[in-house]
Amino acid sequence: MSRVGKLPISIPAKTEVNVADNNVVTVKGPKGTLSEKVDRDIIVKVENGNVVLERPTDQKRHRALHGLYRALLNNMVLGASEGYKKSLDVVGVGFRASNQGQLLELSIGFSHPIFVLIPEEVKVSTVSEKGQPPRIILESTDKQLIGQVAAKLRSLRKPEPYKGKGIKYTGEILRKKAGKSAGKK
């Protein structure tokens, strides 16, 4: 059996999981509600405060789907109960980040500011502290969506390898290059 797929998903307090007839799993928790359509071959059961997934055969496709849907449902349960948070640092002289609701304005070294409309499911906020690079904080219940939005923001100005200027994840360790040598004799 799949090592990931056979693990039961424990349901935290104040969170409920419902499985509809057409294999649509809905997770409702204090942070929000998420739903996912599970492949018809995968059997989803809610028993003893756990979600258990089973597969009909050991075909390669069934094994792959077993682990996939277990991971997706686990992310949904964690998102609905606790939520997900990602933060990005905007590193560079004169680089700024500010937001008006869901509209994020970035000044990251181009001749014009860049405006990014963040989806409604993701809550965005910006923090500017003296001596620290501006920080963009993203919060959501959907792990896939928050990761995609964070990756899109990072791709606007990836950190360059010489000075590290650009948008990077908080805590990301960059490998810097040495640059030109002083002169050859």
ZIMOHU-V156432 format. One record per helix or strand. SS is the DSSP state (alpha for helix, beta for strand). FROM is the first residue (numbers start at 1). TO is the last residue. If there is no record, write none. Layout:
SS,FROM,TO / SS,FROM,TO
This chain:
beta,9,10 / beta,16,19 / beta,24,28 / beta,33,37 / beta,43,47 / beta,50,54 / alpha,60,81 / beta,84,91 / beta,96,100 / beta,103,107 / beta,114,117 / beta,123,127 / beta,134,140 / alpha,143,156 / beta,158,158 / beta,166,169
